[in-house]
């Protein structure tokens, strides 16, 4: 069984040395960019200087990285809306999305207010302030006891954080079927005892209840079978047309 070790908090303290500052900067890049390698010419040198001079806090630097063209290219332009929110929760709040309502809320923020507002909604939240404050780098915290948190949050955060050595670039949403149908997330042992499990070759059956509007309003049942890489789009289409997802079942 793999052991998931919670990351230690990294804090920028008063009178920090340059080595301390560089440790914080590296921790922010690693956390916010999902372990992606950052080339020298991709570093946000202006924001780093502002942090060094005390013009912005660690939270401000986190915001700068998450609103950068690099973050946008890595995680927004290549991801579905579900995956983008999933990664924002992971990178900025250190946990998995809690439920479908939270995902829908953030998709709505982006659609109506734009990219920067979506990023700000995490960093300006009471949750971020209480968990990390102005000078602590965000870190995984799904395995900590939190007031008001659901038990399923641990499993979902575990599934999202597993495989820390691999970066987050180019991956499909991991939790979409569980969150979309309000199902518990199982902790599955990786094949061969190490690494991460993959759903990319599997197929899923979606069962829905859909309203038929005519002279009378009735509801009918329908099922769909889709490949994993079609799952996100299918769920979004169902929700746009007023369908209610009853279950999502792995069939192969």
C-alpha positions in Angstrom: 0.0 0.0 0.0 1.4 3.4 -1.0 1.9 5.9 1.8 0.8 9.4 1.2 2.8 11.9 3.2 1.4 15.3 3.7 3.6 18.1 2.4 5.2 20.3 5.1 4.1 24.0 5.1 6.6 26.5 3.7 6.3 30.0 5.1 8.1 33.2 4.3 9.0 34.7 7.6 10.3 38.2 8.5 14.1 38.7 8.0 14.2 35.8 5.6 17.5 35.2 3.8 17.8 34.9 0.0 18.0 31.1 0.4 14.8 31.2 2.4 13.2 33.3 -0.3 14.3 30.9 -3.1 12.9 28.0 -1.1 9.5 29.7 -1.0 9.6 30.6 -4.7 10.5 27.0 -5.6 7.7 25.7 -3.4 5.2 28.0 -5.0 6.2 27.0 -8.5 6.0 23.3 -7.6 2.6 23.6 -5.9 0.8 26.0 -8.2 2.3 24.5 -11.4 1.5 20.9 -10.4 5.1 19.8 -10.4 5.7 20.9 -13.9 9.3 21.8 -14.8 9.9 25.6 -15.0 12.6 26.7 -17.4 14.6 29.7 -16.5 13.0 31.9 -19.2 9.5 30.9 -17.9 10.1 32.3 -14.3 8.1 35.3 -13.3 11.1 37.5 -12.5 9.1 40.6 -12.0 6.8 38.9 -9.4 9.8 37.3 -7.8 11.4 40.8 -7.3 8.2 42.1 -5.9 8.1 39.3 -3.4 11.8 39.9 -2.5 11.1 43.6 -2.0 8.0 43.0 0.1 5.7 44.6 -2.5 3.6 41.5 -2.6 3.0 38.6 -0.1 3.3 34.9 -0.8 -0.4 34.9 -1.6 0.2 37.6 -4.1 3.0 35.6 -5.7 0.7 32.5 -5.8 -1.9 34.7 -7.6 0.7 36.0 -10.1 1.8 32.4 -11.0 -1.8 31.2 -11.3 -2.8 34.1 -13.5 0.3 33.8 -15.7 0.3 32.8 -19.3 2.3 29.7 -18.3 -0.4 28.4 -15.9 -3.1 29.3 -18.5 -1.3 27.4 -21.2 -0.6 24.3 -19.0 -4.0 23.9 -17.3 -6.7 26.0 -18.9 -6.2 25.9 -22.6 -5.7 22.1 -22.7 -8.3 21.1 -20.1 -12.0 20.7 -19.9 -13.8 23.1 -17.5 -14.1 20.2 -15.0 -10.4 19.4 -15.1 -9.5 23.1 -14.8 -11.6 23.6 -11.6 -10.2 20.3 -10.2 -6.7 21.5 -10.7 -7.4 24.9 -9.3 -8.7 23.3 -6.1 -5.6 21.1 -6.0 -3.1 23.8 -6.7 -4.6 26.7 -4.8 -6.6 25.1 -1.9 -4.6 21.9 -1.5 -7.7 19.6 -1.8 -10.1 18.1 -4.2 -13.4 19.7 -5.3 -16.1 19.0 -2.7 -19.1 18.4 -4.9 -20.8 19.2 -8.2 -22.1 22.5 -6.8 -18.6 23.8 -6.2 -17.5 22.9 -9.7 -20.6 24.5 -11.2 -20.0 27.7 -9.1 -16.4 28.1 -10.4 -17.3 27.3 -14.0 -20.0 30.1 -13.7 -17.4 32.5 -12.3 -15.2 32.0 -15.3 -18.0 32.2 -17.8 -19.4 35.4 -16.4 -16.4 37.2 -14.8 -13.3 35.8 -16.6 -10.1 34.0 -15.9 -8.6 36.3 -13.4 -11.8 36.4 -11.3 -11.9 32.6 -11.3 -8.3 32.5 -9.9 -9.0 35.2 -7.4 -12.1 33.4 -6.1 -9.8 30.8 -4.5 -7.0 33.0 -3.2 -9.4 35.6 -1.8 -11.6 33.0 -0.1 -12.0 32.7 3.6 -10.8 29.1 3.2 -7.5 30.1 1.7 -7.0 32.9 4.3 -7.7 30.5 7.2 -5.6 27.7 5.8 -2.6 29.5 4.5 -2.8 33.2 5.3 -0.6 35.7 3.4 2.8 34.1 3.8 2.4 30.3 3.6 2.6 28.4 0.4 -0.5 26.3 -0.3 0.0 22.5 0.3 -2.0 19.3 0.4 -4.4 19.3 3.3 -7.1 16.8 2.5 -6.0 14.4 5.2 -6.3 17.0 7.9 -9.4 17.1 10.1 -11.4 20.2 9.1 -14.6 21.6 10.5 -17.5 21.0 8.1 -15.5 18.8 5.7 -17.0 15.6 4.4 -15.4 12.2 4.9 -15.2 11.6 1.2 -12.9 14.6 0.9 -9.9 12.6 2.1 -10.4 9.9 -0.6 -10.9 12.4 -3.3 -7.9 14.5 -2.3 -5.8 11.3 -2.0 -6.8 10.3 -5.5 -6.0 13.8 -6.8 -2.6 14.1 -5.1 -1.4 10.5 -5.6 1.7 10.3 -7.8 3.4 13.5 -6.6 6.4 12.9 -8.7 4.4 13.2 -11.9 3.1 16.6 -13.1 -0.5 17.5 -13.8 -0.1 18.5 -17.4 -2.2 16.8 -20.0 -4.3 14.6 -17.7 -8.0 14.0 -17.8 -10.3 14.8 -14.8 -9.9 12.1 -12.2 -13.0 12.7 -10.1 -15.6 13.7 -12.7 -17.6 10.4 -12.5 -17.7 10.4 -8.7 -18.5 14.0 -8.2 -20.9 14.2 -11.2 -23.1 11.4 -9.8 -22.4 12.2 -6.1 -20.6 8.8 -5.5 -17.9 8.0 -2.9 -14.4 7.9 -4.3 -12.6 4.6 -3.7 -8.9 4.4 -3.0 -7.6 2.0 -5.7 -4.2 0.3 -5.4 -2.0 1.2 -8.4 -1.1 -1.6 -10.8 2.2 -3.2 -9.9 2.2 -1.6 -6.5 3.4 1.9 -7.5 2.5 4.8 -9.8 -1.0 5.8 -10.6 -4.1 4.0 -11.8 -5.5 4.9 -15.2 -9.1 5.0 -16.4 -8.2 6.1 -19.9 -9.0 2.7 -21.5 -12.3 2.1 -19.7 -15.9 2.6 -20.7 -18.7 3.9 -18.5 -22.5 3.6 -18.5 -24.4 6.8 -17.5 -28.0 6.5 -16.4 -30.0 9.6 -16.4 -33.5 10.9 -15.7 -34.7 13.5 -18.2 -37.7 15.7 -18.3 -40.0 15.6 -21.4 -41.8 18.9 -21.8 -45.1 18.9 -23.7 -48.7 19.2 -22.7 -47.7 17.3 -19.7 -44.3 17.2 -17.9 -43.0 13.6 -17.6 -39.6 12.1 -16.8 -38.0 9.3 -18.7 -34.9 7.1 -18.1 -32.0 6.9 -20.5 -28.6 5.3 -20.5 -25.4 6.1 -22.5 -22.1 4.2 -22.9 -19.0 6.4 -23.4 -15.3 6.0 -23.3 -13.4 7.7 -20.5 -12.1 10.5 -22.8 -15.8 11.3 -23.7 -17.1 11.3 -20.1 -16.5 14.9 -19.3 -18.2 16.3 -22.4 -21.1 13.9 -22.1 -21.8 14.9 -18.5 -21.7 18.6 -19.5 -24.1 17.9 -22.4 -26.5 16.1 -20.1 -26.6 18.9 -17.6 -27.0 21.6 -20.3 -30.2 19.8 -21.5 -31.7 19.4 -18.0 -30.9 15.8 -17.4 -30.2 14.4 -13.9 -27.4 11.9 -13.6 -28.5 8.9 -11.5 -25.4 6.8 -11.8 -22.1 6.4 -13.6 -20.9 2.8 -13.7 -17.6 1.4 -15.0 -18.4 -1.4 -17.6 -15.0 -2.2 -19.1 
